[in-house]
C-alpha cells in the first residue's frame, strides 16, 4: 500500500482560482494552443493526478485566458496544484 500512488488528491487550488475568475473548462480548452481536452482540465480541477505535461498545458492556457481578460495572473504550477509529479 505504501508504494501505491495516491491518485485522488481532492480539489486543487486551480479549481478555486477558476471559480474566482469565472473561467470555465471550455475557455481553457479553447485558449490552449496545445492539445488540451475538457477531460484533462476536469481531472485536474477535481484532484485526479495529471502529468507534468498536462499541468504545463493548463498553466499556459490559463495565462492566455487571463491575459485576454486583462487579469493579473502570475500563477505558477505551485499555485495551481498542491502536488507535483
Secondary structure, DSSP 8 states (H G I E B T S, - for coil): -TTS---B--S-HHHHHHHHHT--HHHHHHH-SS---HHHHHHHHHTB---HHHHHHHHHHHHHHHHHHT------HHHH-S---
